[in-house]
């Protein structure tokens, strides 16, 4: 039920140009703030509740992160962890233990599992959004925590990526992962574990993956096409994104009744395709023509 409420807010609220501009601005910073970008996504959902004021909308979630970081900092001072494994245990004790932040039954079916402010509120989320909390808290507490985008299952690394470090499954209560266990996770997604897959994920790549999860959630539910359009448009504001998203946006505009705008986007995309895939360009132009005819 909550997913329907969240999606309804996305689909009924007018686009906030201010929040979009701030999202795009933060995405182009030299060191983009992962938590802020994820919370700005959620701001559009709760625009009405915040009466259109961005800072007021962000404040409760930012305070929640500060409180978690303060608790982690206190635990670090008390336990004085030595090495990556002990540091991970301190983080798990606070985040997965006393704060009870983890995955849970049904999270993959819930839109709010992809929205950081909802994950902080509920204490449940997808592997990537639970991991985002770990990363944000680690940053605030000055601890070395980073994301690792394994295929099919996002985890975190704690420590020095090129030295003493451990892999942690934040989704499963902060369990440590051996390399064999990580290889099994990757194999379930049809891959073989390699050093490339263990590289720290960049903040913008994490944000794009979160938005991809939302797009996939909505694509499986045709009644939520506007939610898919929302996530696609935010993805296009990132400095790096798949070019295919432009066509996805055009098709979603048509699907949501914006026939002329969608057709124009298709024709622009077809012009790009002309240089390397003329057959696909011709198909896109036919789709644009059909979209225009739907106005008759």
C-alpha positions as CSV (number, residue, x, y, z in Angstrom):
1,X,0.0,0.0,0.0
2,X,2.8,2.4,0.9
3,X,4.4,1.8,-2.6
4,X,1.2,2.9,-4.2
5,X,1.1,6.1,-2.1
6,X,4.8,6.9,-2.9
7,X,4.2,6.2,-6.6
8,X,1.0,8.3,-6.6
9,X,3.0,11.2,-5.2
10,X,5.6,10.9,-7.9
11,X,3.0,10.7,-10.6
12,X,0.7,13.5,-9.4
13,X,3.2,16.1,-8.2
14,X,4.5,18.7,-10.6
15,X,8.2,18.6,-11.4
16,X,10.2,20.8,-9.1
17,X,12.6,22.7,-11.3
18,X,14.5,23.8,-8.2
19,X,15.1,20.2,-7.0
20,X,16.0,19.0,-10.5
21,X,18.5,21.9,-10.8
22,X,20.0,21.0,-7.4
23,X,20.2,17.3,-8.2
24,X,22.0,18.1,-11.5
25,X,24.3,20.6,-9.7
26,X,25.3,18.1,-7.1
27,X,25.9,15.4,-9.7
28,X,28.5,17.6,-11.4
29,X,30.4,18.3,-8.2
30,X,34.0,17.1,-8.1
31,X,33.1,14.8,-5.3
32,X,29.3,14.2,-5.5
33,X,27.6,13.5,-2.2
34,X,25.9,10.1,-2.5
35,X,23.5,10.6,0.4
36,X,22.5,14.0,-0.8
37,X,21.8,12.8,-4.3
38,X,19.7,9.9,-3.1
39,X,17.8,12.2,-0.7
40,X,17.2,14.8,-3.5
41,X,15.5,12.0,-5.4
42,X,13.2,11.4,-2.5
43,X,12.5,15.1,-2.1
44,X,10.4,15.1,-5.3
45,X,8.2,12.4,-3.7
46,X,7.6,14.4,-0.5
47,X,7.5,17.8,-2.2
48,X,4.0,18.5,-0.9
49,X,4.7,17.5,2.6
50,X,7.7,19.9,2.7
51,X,5.6,22.7,1.2
52,X,8.2,22.9,-1.7
53,X,11.1,23.8,0.6
54,X,14.1,21.5,-0.3
55,X,16.1,22.0,2.9
56,X,13.1,21.3,5.1
57,X,12.5,18.1,3.2
58,X,16.0,17.0,3.5
59,X,16.5,17.9,7.2
60,X,14.9,14.8,8.9
61,X,16.9,12.3,6.9
62,X,20.1,14.3,7.3
63,X,19.5,14.4,11.1
64,X,18.9,10.6,11.1
65,X,22.3,10.1,9.4
66,X,24.0,12.4,11.8
67,X,22.5,10.5,14.8
68,X,23.7,7.2,13.3
69,X,27.2,8.6,12.7
70,X,27.3,9.9,16.3
71,X,26.4,6.5,17.6
72,X,29.1,4.8,15.4
73,X,31.6,7.4,16.6
74,X,30.9,6.7,20.2
75,X,31.2,3.0,19.6
76,X,34.5,3.5,17.9
77,X,35.9,5.5,20.8
78,X,34.7,2.9,23.3
79,X,36.0,-0.2,21.4
80,X,39.0,1.3,19.6
81,X,38.8,-1.2,16.7
82,X,42.0,-2.5,15.2
83,X,41.8,-3.3,11.5
84,X,39.1,-3.6,8.9
85,X,37.2,-6.6,10.4
86,X,36.8,-4.9,13.8
87,X,35.8,-1.6,12.3
88,X,33.1,-3.5,10.3
89,X,31.9,-5.2,13.5
90,X,31.5,-1.8,15.1
91,X,29.5,-0.5,12.2
92,X,27.3,-3.7,12.1
93,X,26.7,-3.4,15.8
94,X,25.2,0.0,15.4
95,X,23.6,0.0,12.0
96,X,22.4,-3.6,11.8
97,X,22.2,-4.2,15.5
98,X,20.8,-1.4,17.6
99,X,19.4,0.5,14.5
100,X,18.1,-2.7,12.9
101,X,18.9,-1.6,9.4
102,X,18.9,-4.4,6.9
103,X,16.9,-6.1,4.1
104,X,13.7,-8.0,4.7
105,X,10.8,-9.9,3.2
106,X,9.1,-8.1,0.3
107,X,11.6,-5.3,0.0
108,X,12.1,-6.0,-3.7
109,X,8.4,-5.4,-4.3
110,X,8.4,-2.0,-2.6
111,X,9.2,1.3,-4.4
112,X,10.2,2.9,-1.1
113,X,13.0,0.3,-0.7
114,X,14.8,2.4,-3.4
115,X,14.3,5.8,-1.6
116,X,16.9,6.6,1.0
117,X,14.7,8.7,3.2
118,X,12.1,5.9,3.3
119,X,14.9,3.3,4.1
120,X,16.0,5.5,7.0
121,X,12.4,5.8,8.2
122,X,11.5,2.1,7.9
123,X,15.0,0.5,8.5
124,X,14.5,-1.8,5.5
125,X,15.7,-1.4,2.0
126,X,17.4,-3.0,-1.0
127,X,21.1,-4.0,-0.8
128,X,22.1,-0.9,-2.6
129,X,20.1,1.6,-0.4
130,X,21.1,-0.1,2.9
131,X,24.7,0.0,1.7
132,X,24.2,3.7,0.9
133,X,23.4,4.3,4.6
134,X,26.6,2.5,5.6
135,X,28.6,4.6,3.1
136,X,27.1,7.9,4.3
137,X,27.5,7.0,8.0
138,X,31.1,5.9,7.3
139,X,31.8,9.2,5.6
140,X,30.3,11.2,8.5
141,X,32.2,9.2,11.1
142,X,35.5,9.4,9.1
143,X,35.6,5.6,8.5
144,X,36.7,3.9,5.3
145,X,33.5,2.5,3.9
146,X,32.8,2.3,0.1
147,X,30.3,0.6,-2.2
148,X,31.0,-2.5,-4.3
149,X,28.6,-3.0,-7.1
150,X,28.6,-6.8,-7.5
151,X,26.3,-8.0,-10.2
152,X,22.9,-8.7,-8.7
153,X,23.8,-7.8,-5.2
154,X,25.4,-4.6,-3.9
155,X,27.8,-4.8,-0.9
156,X,30.2,-2.6,1.0
157,X,33.9,-2.7,1.6
158,X,35.4,-1.5,4.9
159,X,39.1,-0.6,5.1
160,X,41.7,0.1,2.4
161,X,40.7,-1.3,-1.0
162,X,44.3,-2.0,-1.8
163,X,45.3,-3.2,1.7
164,X,43.5,-4.5,4.8
165,X,39.8,-4.6,3.9
166,X,36.7,-6.8,4.3
167,X,33.6,-7.2,2.3
168,X,30.3,-6.8,4.2
169,X,26.7,-7.7,3.2
170,X,24.8,-4.8,4.7
171,X,21.5,-6.2,3.5
172,X,22.1,-9.3,5.6
173,X,22.8,-7.6,8.8
174,X,26.4,-6.7,8.2
175,X,27.7,-10.2,7.7
176,X,31.3,-10.5,6.6
177,X,31.7,-12.0,3.1
178,X,34.7,-14.3,2.2
179,X,36.0,-14.2,-1.4
180,X,34.4,-17.6,-1.9
181,X,31.0,-16.3,-0.8
182,X,31.4,-13.2,-3.0
183,X,32.2,-15.5,-5.9
184,X,29.0,-17.5,-5.2
185,X,26.9,-14.3,-5.2
186,X,28.4,-13.2,-8.5
187,X,27.9,-16.7,-10.0
188,X,24.2,-16.5,-9.2
189,X,24.0,-13.5,-11.5
190,X,25.9,-15.3,-14.3
191,X,29.4,-13.8,-13.7
192,X,32.8,-14.8,-12.5
193,X,34.4,-12.8,-9.7
194,X,37.3,-10.7,-11.0
195,X,39.3,-7.7,-9.6
196,X,37.3,-5.3,-11.7
197,X,34.1,-6.3,-9.9
198,X,35.6,-5.5,-6.6
199,X,36.6,-1.9,-7.4
200,X,35.0,0.8,-5.2
201,X,31.9,2.1,-6.9
202,X,31.7,5.8,-7.8
203,X,28.8,7.8,-6.2
204,X,27.2,8.6,-9.6
205,X,27.3,4.9,-10.6
206,X,25.5,4.0,-7.4
207,X,22.9,6.7,-8.0
208,X,22.4,5.5,-11.6
209,X,22.0,1.9,-10.3
210,X,19.4,3.1,-7.7
211,X,17.4,4.8,-10.5
212,X,17.7,1.8,-12.7
213,X,16.1,-0.3,-9.9
214,X,13.2,2.2,-9.8
215,X,12.9,2.1,-13.6
216,X,12.8,-1.7,-13.5
217,X,10.3,-1.7,-10.7
218,X,8.0,0.6,-12.6
219,X,8.5,-1.1,-16.0
220,X,7.1,-4.3,-14.5
221,X,4.0,-2.3,-13.5
222,X,2.6,-0.5,-16.6
223,X,0.3,1.5,-14.4
224,X,3.4,3.3,-13.0
225,X,4.7,4.6,-16.3
226,X,5.0,8.1,-14.8
227,X,7.2,6.7,-12.1
228,X,9.5,5.2,-14.7
229,X,9.5,8.5,-16.6
230,X,10.5,10.3,-13.4
231,X,13.4,7.9,-12.8
232,X,14.5,8.1,-16.4
233,X,14.5,11.9,-16.4
234,X,16.6,12.0,-13.2
235,X,19.1,9.5,-14.8
236,X,19.5,11.8,-17.8
237,X,20.6,14.6,-15.5
238,X,23.7,12.6,-14.5
239,X,26.9,13.5,-16.4
240,X,27.2,9.8,-17.5
241,X,24.3,7.7,-18.5
242,X,23.3,5.2,-21.3
243,X,22.3,7.0,-24.5
244,X,19.4,4.5,-24.7
245,X,17.7,6.4,-21.9
246,X,16.8,9.2,-24.3
247,X,14.7,6.8,-26.3
248,X,13.2,5.3,-23.2
249,X,12.2,8.8,-22.1
250,X,10.6,9.5,-25.5
251,X,8.6,6.3,-25.4
252,X,7.4,7.0,-21.9
253,X,6.3,10.5,-22.9
254,X,4.2,8.9,-25.6
255,X,2.9,6.3,-23.2
256,X,1.8,9.0,-20.7
257,X,0.0,11.0,-23.4
258,X,2.7,13.6,-24.4
259,X,2.6,12.5,-28.1
260,X,4.3,15.5,-29.8
261,X,7.0,15.9,-27.2
262,X,7.8,12.1,-27.3
263,X,7.8,12.1,-31.1
264,X,10.2,15.0,-31.2
265,X,12.5,13.2,-28.8
266,X,12.4,10.1,-31.0
267,X,13.4,12.1,-34.0
268,X,16.3,13.7,-32.2
269,X,17.5,10.3,-31.1
270,X,17.1,8.9,-34.6
271,X,19.5,11.7,-35.8
272,X,22.1,10.4,-33.4
273,X,21.6,6.8,-34.6
274,X,22.0,7.8,-38.3
275,X,25.8,7.8,-37.9
276,X,26.2,4.2,-36.8
277,X,22.9,2.3,-36.9
278,X,20.7,3.7,-39.8
279,X,18.3,0.7,-39.7
280,X,17.5,1.4,-36.0
281,X,17.2,5.1,-36.8
282,X,14.6,4.3,-39.5
283,X,12.6,2.2,-37.0
284,X,12.7,5.0,-34.4
285,X,11.4,7.5,-37.0
286,X,8.5,5.2,-37.8
287,X,7.7,5.0,-34.1
288,X,7.8,8.8,-34.0
289,X,5.4,9.0,-37.0
290,X,3.0,6.6,-35.3
291,X,3.1,8.7,-32.1
292,X,2.1,11.8,-34.0
293,X,-0.8,10.0,-35.7
294,X,-2.2,9.2,-32.2
295,X,-3.2,12.8,-32.0
296,X,-5.7,12.3,-34.8
